[in-house]
Amino acid sequence: MPAIAICAPSRSLTRDDAARVRALAADYPDLELHFHEQCFLSDGHFAGSDVQRLAALLDCANDPAFDAVWFARGGYGAARIAGDAIAQMDGAAGDKTYLGYSDGGMLLGGLYAAGIGKQVHAPMPTDIRREGGDEAVQRTLGWLAGDASGLEPGLDKQPHVAFNLMTLAMLCGTRLMPDLNGHVVLVEEVAEYDYAVDRLFFHITAMLPGIAGLRLGRVSGTPENDVAFGISAEQIARHWCGRAGIPYLGRADIGHDVANKIVPFGG
């Protein structure tokens, strides 16, 4: 029976959120969910101090009783502990699957770079808060239980990764950044101005010259600027991919929403 450890490397989860996720998991009797108590801590913005979040992540990753580590929520915080966590992971950590998205991509990227475990862009427990969020959480639970129907439909035999655009931009040039040569890179964004999306594409396309192509997920919650930018997110992606010589491969079914699909890293 797969045992899934849930911790919060960034922001916290409520006990009500956890209860609702446990209720959904009852429909997947082959799974065991274990919420680390750290998920419910609060220290300003974060789910506990850096020390507490690091300790909880290592508890989950280094415990051979668990088969997977599911990040409870994004937000911000994983970058503050990711390097230290990866340096302290032991052999048991390499046997696990790690799931999340958004700020969790800092850890997914770092783990992928280090060759530790299997990384998966997937909905998180906090998605239960969204309208229709049961669907998103069930997609990840189903995948953990062996149901492949939640996979992003455009995946093929090429290696793939999926990131929030801001997260990927922050990874570039750091020790957490994996080698993505030959990969198809899927990106999505939320709550950024159009001009900021343009700036992010300027950066990542300059940093990823060897990728096999880029696919654009949903860019949602875009604030309204005082002057309209006048260029859509897809036009932005096409422009900067063209400038960098990166094949633009169309849209992807990922985003900060309940329709967010699953993307296992690699082949």
C-alpha positions as CSV (number, residue, x, y, z in Angstrom):
1,M,0.0,0.0,0.0
2,P,1.7,3.3,-1.1
3,A,2.3,5.6,1.9
4,I,2.3,9.3,1.1
5,A,4.0,11.8,3.4
6,I,2.7,15.4,3.2
7,C,4.8,18.3,4.4
8,A,4.7,22.1,3.7
9,P,8.1,23.5,2.5
10,S,6.5,26.9,1.8
11,R,3.2,28.0,3.3
12,S,0.9,26.2,5.8
13,L,-2.3,24.1,5.4
14,T,-5.2,24.2,7.7
15,R,-6.5,21.2,9.6
16,D,-9.8,21.6,7.8
17,D,-8.0,21.4,4.4
18,A,-6.3,18.2,5.6
19,A,-9.6,16.7,6.7
20,R,-11.2,17.3,3.4
21,V,-8.3,15.8,1.6
22,R,-8.4,12.7,3.9
23,A,-12.1,12.4,3.1
24,L,-11.4,12.3,-0.6
25,A,-8.6,9.8,-0.1
26,A,-11.1,7.4,1.4
27,D,-12.1,6.6,-2.2
28,Y,-8.5,5.4,-2.8
29,P,-8.1,2.6,-0.2
30,D,-4.7,1.6,-1.6
31,L,-3.2,4.9,-0.4
32,E,-2.2,5.9,3.1
33,L,-1.9,9.7,3.7
34,H,0.3,11.0,6.5
35,F,0.1,14.8,7.2
36,H,3.2,15.9,9.0
37,E,2.3,18.2,12.0
38,Q,4.6,20.9,10.5
39,C,1.9,21.4,7.8
40,F,-0.1,23.3,10.4
41,L,2.6,25.5,11.8
42,S,2.7,29.3,11.2
43,D,5.7,31.6,11.4
44,G,4.8,34.8,9.5
45,H,4.4,33.9,5.9
46,F,5.8,30.4,6.3
47,A,4.6,27.0,7.6
48,G,7.0,27.2,10.5
49,S,10.6,28.5,10.6
50,D,13.2,27.5,8.1
51,V,14.5,25.0,10.6
52,Q,11.1,23.5,11.2
53,R,10.3,23.3,7.5
54,L,13.7,21.7,6.7
55,A,13.3,19.2,9.5
56,A,9.9,18.1,8.3
57,L,10.9,17.7,4.7
58,L,13.9,15.5,5.8
59,D,11.6,13.5,8.1
60,C,9.4,12.7,5.1
61,A,12.2,12.2,2.5
62,N,14.5,10.1,4.6
63,D,11.9,7.8,6.1
64,P,11.9,4.5,4.2
65,A,8.3,3.9,5.3
66,F,7.1,6.5,2.8
67,D,6.9,6.0,-1.0
68,A,6.1,9.6,-1.9
69,V,6.4,13.1,-0.6
70,W,3.5,15.5,-1.5
71,F,4.0,19.2,-1.0
72,A,1.0,20.6,0.8
73,R,1.1,24.1,-0.7
74,G,3.1,26.6,-2.7
75,G,3.4,30.3,-2.0
76,Y,7.1,31.0,-1.2
77,G,9.6,29.3,1.1
78,A,11.0,26.2,-0.6
79,A,14.0,28.1,-2.0
80,R,15.1,28.9,1.6
81,I,15.6,25.3,2.5
82,A,15.9,23.3,-0.8
83,G,19.7,23.3,-1.0
84,D,20.2,22.3,2.6
85,A,17.5,19.6,2.3
86,I,19.0,18.0,-0.8
87,A,22.4,18.0,0.8
88,Q,21.1,16.0,3.8
89,M,18.9,13.5,2.0
90,D,19.9,9.9,2.3
91,G,19.4,6.7,0.2
92,A,15.7,6.4,1.2
93,A,15.0,9.8,-0.4
94,G,16.2,8.5,-3.7
95,D,13.4,5.9,-3.8
96,K,10.6,8.4,-3.6
97,T,8.2,10.3,-5.8
98,Y,8.0,14.1,-5.1
99,L,4.8,15.9,-6.1
100,G,3.8,19.6,-6.3
101,Y,3.9,22.7,-8.4
102,S,4.2,26.5,-8.1
103,D,6.8,27.2,-5.5
104,G,7.2,23.5,-5.0
105,G,9.0,23.6,-8.4
106,M,12.1,24.9,-6.5
107,L,12.4,21.5,-4.9
108,L,11.3,19.6,-7.9
109,G,14.0,21.3,-10.0
110,G,16.7,20.8,-7.4
111,L,15.8,17.2,-6.8
112,Y,15.8,16.6,-10.6
113,A,19.2,18.2,-10.9
114,A,20.6,16.1,-8.0
115,G,19.1,12.9,-9.4
116,I,17.1,12.2,-6.3
117,G,13.8,10.3,-6.8
118,K,11.1,11.0,-9.3
119,Q,9.6,14.5,-9.7
120,V,6.0,15.2,-10.7
121,H,4.2,18.5,-11.4
122,A,0.8,17.8,-9.9
123,P,-2.1,19.4,-7.9
124,M,-1.5,19.8,-4.2
125,P,-3.7,19.4,-1.1
126,T,-4.2,23.2,-1.0
127,D,-6.1,23.0,-4.3
128,I,-9.0,21.7,-2.2
129,R,-9.7,25.4,-1.5
130,R,-10.5,26.2,-5.1
131,E,-14.0,26.0,-6.4
132,G,-14.2,22.5,-7.8
133,G,-10.9,21.7,-6.1
134,D,-11.9,18.1,-5.3
135,E,-11.3,17.4,-9.0
136,A,-7.7,18.6,-8.8
137,V,-6.9,16.7,-5.6
138,Q,-8.5,13.6,-6.9
139,R,-6.3,13.8,-10.0
140,T,-3.2,13.5,-7.9
141,L,-4.7,10.8,-5.7
142,G,-5.7,8.9,-8.7
143,W,-2.3,9.1,-10.3
144,L,-0.7,7.9,-7.1
145,A,-3.1,5.0,-7.1
146,G,-2.2,4.1,-10.7
147,D,-4.7,6.0,-12.8
148,A,-2.9,7.7,-15.7
149,S,-6.0,9.6,-17.0
150,G,-4.8,12.8,-15.3
151,L,-1.7,13.1,-17.3
152,E,-1.2,16.2,-19.5
153,P,-2.5,15.0,-22.9
154,G,0.4,16.4,-25.0
155,L,3.2,14.3,-23.3
156,D,5.2,12.0,-25.6
157,K,8.4,10.1,-25.4
158,Q,10.5,13.2,-25.2
159,P,11.6,14.2,-21.7
160,H,9.4,16.8,-20.2
161,V,9.3,19.2,-17.2
162,A,6.7,21.6,-16.0
163,F,7.2,24.8,-14.0
164,N,5.6,28.0,-12.9
165,L,7.3,30.6,-15.1
166,M,8.5,32.8,-12.2
167,T,9.8,29.7,-10.3
168,L,11.7,28.6,-13.4
169,A,13.2,32.0,-13.9
170,M,14.4,32.1,-10.3
171,L,15.9,28.6,-10.7
172,C,18.0,29.6,-13.7
173,G,21.6,30.2,-12.8
174,T,21.4,28.6,-9.4
175,R,22.7,25.3,-8.1
176,L,19.1,24.0,-8.0
177,M,18.7,24.4,-11.8
178,P,18.7,21.1,-13.7
179,D,20.1,20.5,-17.1
180,L,17.1,20.8,-19.4
181,N,18.9,20.2,-22.7
182,G,16.7,18.1,-24.9
183,H,13.6,18.6,-22.8
184,V,10.2,20.0,-23.7
185,V,9.5,22.7,-21.1
186,L,5.9,23.4,-20.0
187,V,5.3,26.7,-18.2
188,E,2.4,28.5,-16.6
189,E,1.9,31.7,-14.6
190,V,-0.6,33.4,-12.3
191,A,-1.1,36.9,-11.0
192,E,1.7,38.6,-13.0
193,Y,1.3,41.7,-15.2
194,D,1.7,41.0,-18.9
195,Y,4.9,43.1,-19.0
196,A,6.3,40.9,-16.2
197,V,5.4,37.8,-18.2
198,D,7.3,39.3,-21.1
199,R,10.3,40.0,-18.9
200,L,10.3,36.5,-17.5
201,F,10.2,35.0,-21.1
202,F,13.1,37.3,-22.0
203,H,15.1,35.7,-19.2
204,I,14.2,32.1,-19.4
205,T,14.6,31.8,-23.2
206,A,18.1,33.3,-22.9
207,M,18.9,30.7,-20.2
208,L,17.5,27.6,-22.0
209,P,19.1,27.5,-25.5
210,G,19.3,23.7,-25.7
211,I,15.7,22.7,-24.9
212,A,13.7,20.7,-27.4
213,G,10.8,23.2,-27.2
214,L,8.4,25.1,-25.0
215,R,4.7,24.8,-24.4
216,L,2.6,27.4,-22.8
217,G,0.1,26.6,-20.1
218,R,-2.5,29.0,-18.7
219,V,-1.5,32.5,-17.7
220,S,-4.3,33.5,-15.3
221,G,-5.3,36.2,-12.8
222,T,-3.4,38.9,-14.8
223,P,-3.7,42.2,-13.1
224,E,-5.0,45.1,-15.1
225,N,-2.2,47.7,-15.8
226,D,-2.9,51.4,-16.3
227,V,-1.9,51.0,-19.9
228,A,-2.8,47.8,-21.8
229,F,0.3,45.8,-22.8
230,G,-1.3,44.9,-26.1
231,I,0.3,41.5,-26.5
232,S,-1.2,38.2,-25.4
233,A,0.7,35.7,-23.3
234,E,1.0,33.4,-26.4
235,Q,2.3,36.2,-28.5
236,I,4.9,36.9,-25.9
237,A,5.9,33.2,-25.8
238,R,6.1,33.0,-29.6
239,H,8.2,36.2,-29.8
240,W,10.8,35.2,-27.3
241,C,11.0,31.6,-28.4
242,G,11.5,32.9,-32.0
243,R,14.3,35.3,-30.8
244,A,16.1,32.5,-29.0
245,G,15.6,29.8,-31.7
246,I,13.5,27.7,-29.4
247,P,10.7,25.7,-31.0
248,Y,7.3,26.9,-29.7
249,L,5.2,23.8,-29.5
250,G,1.7,25.3,-28.6
251,R,-0.4,25.2,-25.5
252,A,-0.3,22.9,-22.5
253,D,-3.0,21.9,-20.1
254,I,-1.4,23.1,-16.9
255,G,-2.0,26.2,-14.7
256,H,-2.9,27.5,-11.2
257,D,-6.5,26.0,-11.4
258,V,-8.5,22.9,-10.9
259,A,-7.8,21.7,-14.5
260,N,-4.0,21.5,-13.8
261,K,-2.7,18.3,-15.3
262,I,0.1,16.0,-14.2
263,V,3.5,16.1,-15.8
264,P,6.1,13.5,-14.6
265,F,9.7,14.9,-15.1
266,G,11.9,13.1,-17.6
267,G,10.9,10.6,-20.2
